[in-house]
């Protein structure tokens, strides 16, 4: 893969407006993730990449300013994987490994089931957070499908959201790609159902090597030339963390109370590091005291 390759995401409308087709290409390096392969096992990093690709595809379809948060709660080697992405393609992601079930071989490939739910019980959570903080967050929870991130999310969209969808993710050493096909809400006819089947059959026939080693933009436009794809969105996804000092203080305020802070914590600055980007915040005792006092009045 060429080093000049950039993160890309595009959405196309099928000319008869019966479906939309989106793709994403994501470079797997330190500019994309602050949590690199050196910090977690190879399989956990792959899971992180898959979840991020899936989230960029979903968030790109938002019709208003907001963000999509995808979470996988596991009971295997991975305890939690989280990705947040807004409608402009700005994302942040993190994966946490279970210390009790940590993999012995960091470079061994572990299956999705081994990572998440060796004995069952993993959960997949999808949330839509509006940009307007006064609006409620929408959340959906489904059982993990042990076939992988793409099949779990596809199952969620088809069953929980009632949106006819096809989703696949492809990864090699330095790039991750994803394709999402979704039917648009219109009155269905037998012809349109046949069109959907033809579209998904065509996507299923594409080989992984063909997708990985070719420009998806050129590949999809050529494959569906007769469908006259209309590009409706085109952007470059980018890592961007939303951590802020006031949010850190609010979190401490939410989970701690002033009287429970020991004398040393009250005397010295608290050092808090953002898990997404590694930014270190030094919170002075005076900031906490003021926050706790204000919090007590609310």
Secondary structure as the mmCIF struct_conf table of DSSP 4:
data_model
#
loop_
_struct_conf.conf_type_id
_struct_conf.id
_struct_conf.beg_label_comp_id
_struct_conf.beg_label_asym_id
_struct_conf.beg_label_seq_id
_struct_conf.end_label_comp_id
_struct_conf.end_label_asym_id
_struct_conf.end_label_seq_id
TURN_TY1_P TURN_TY1_P1 UNK A 3 UNK A 4
STRN STRN1 UNK A 8 UNK A 13
TURN_TY1_P TURN_TY1_P2 UNK A 15 UNK A 16
BEND BEND1 UNK A 17 UNK A 18
STRN STRN2 UNK A 19 UNK A 27
BEND BEND2 UNK A 29 UNK A 29
TURN_TY1_P TURN_TY1_P3 UNK A 30 UNK A 32
BEND BEND3 UNK A 34 UNK A 35
TURN_TY1_P TURN_TY1_P4 UNK A 37 UNK A 39
BEND BEND4 UNK A 40 UNK A 40
HELX_RH_AL_P HELX_RH_AL_P1 UNK A 42 UNK A 59
TURN_TY1_P TURN_TY1_P5 UNK A 60 UNK A 61
BEND BEND5 UNK A 63 UNK A 65
STRN STRN3 UNK A 66 UNK A 73
BEND BEND6 UNK A 75 UNK A 77
STRN STRN4 UNK A 78 UNK A 86
TURN_TY1_P TURN_TY1_P6 UNK A 87 UNK A 88
BEND BEND7 UNK A 89 UNK A 89
STRN STRN5 UNK A 90 UNK A 97
HELX_RH_3T_P HELX_RH_3T_P1 UNK A 99 UNK A 101
BEND BEND8 UNK A 104 UNK A 104
TURN_TY1_P TURN_TY1_P7 UNK A 106 UNK A 107
BEND BEND9 UNK A 108 UNK A 108
HELX_RH_AL_P HELX_RH_AL_P2 UNK A 112 UNK A 116
TURN_TY1_P TURN_TY1_P8 UNK A 118 UNK A 119
BEND BEND10 UNK A 120 UNK A 120
STRN STRN6 UNK A 123 UNK A 130
BEND BEND11 UNK A 131 UNK A 132
TURN_TY1_P TURN_TY1_P9 UNK A 133 UNK A 134
BEND BEND12 UNK A 135 UNK A 135
HELX_LH_PP_P HELX_LH_PP_P1 UNK A 136 UNK A 137
STRN STRN7 UNK A 138 UNK A 143
HELX_LH_PP_P HELX_LH_PP_P2 UNK A 144 UNK A 145
TURN_TY1_P TURN_TY1_P10 UNK A 146 UNK A 147
HELX_RH_AL_P HELX_RH_AL_P3 UNK A 149 UNK A 155
HELX_RH_PI_P HELX_RH_PI_P1 UNK A 156 UNK A 160
BEND BEND13 UNK A 161 UNK A 161
STRN STRN8 UNK A 165 UNK A 171
BEND BEND14 UNK A 173 UNK A 174
STRN STRN9 UNK A 175 UNK A 183
BEND BEND15 UNK A 185 UNK A 186
HELX_RH_AL_P HELX_RH_AL_P4 UNK A 190 UNK A 204
TURN_TY1_P TURN_TY1_P11 UNK A 205 UNK A 205
BEND BEND16 UNK A 206 UNK A 206
HELX_RH_AL_P HELX_RH_AL_P5 UNK A 208 UNK A 212
TURN_TY1_P TURN_TY1_P12 UNK A 213 UNK A 213
BEND BEND17 UNK A 214 UNK A 214
HELX_RH_AL_P HELX_RH_AL_P6 UNK A 216 UNK A 223
TURN_TY1_P TURN_TY1_P13 UNK A 224 UNK A 224
HELX_RH_3T_P HELX_RH_3T_P2 UNK A 225 UNK A 227
TURN_TY1_P TURN_TY1_P14 UNK A 228 UNK A 228
STRN STRN10 UNK A 230 UNK A 235
STRN STRN11 UNK A 238 UNK A 239
HELX_RH_AL_P HELX_RH_AL_P7 UNK A 245 UNK A 255
HELX_RH_3T_P HELX_RH_3T_P3 UNK A 258 UNK A 260
BEND BEND18 UNK A 261 UNK A 261
HELX_RH_AL_P HELX_RH_AL_P8 UNK A 263 UNK A 267
BEND BEND19 UNK A 268 UNK A 268
STRN STRN12 UNK A 270 UNK A 273
TURN_TY1_P TURN_TY1_P15 UNK A 275 UNK A 277
STRN STRN13 UNK A 280 UNK A 283
HELX_RH_AL_P HELX_RH_AL_P9 UNK A 285 UNK A 297
#
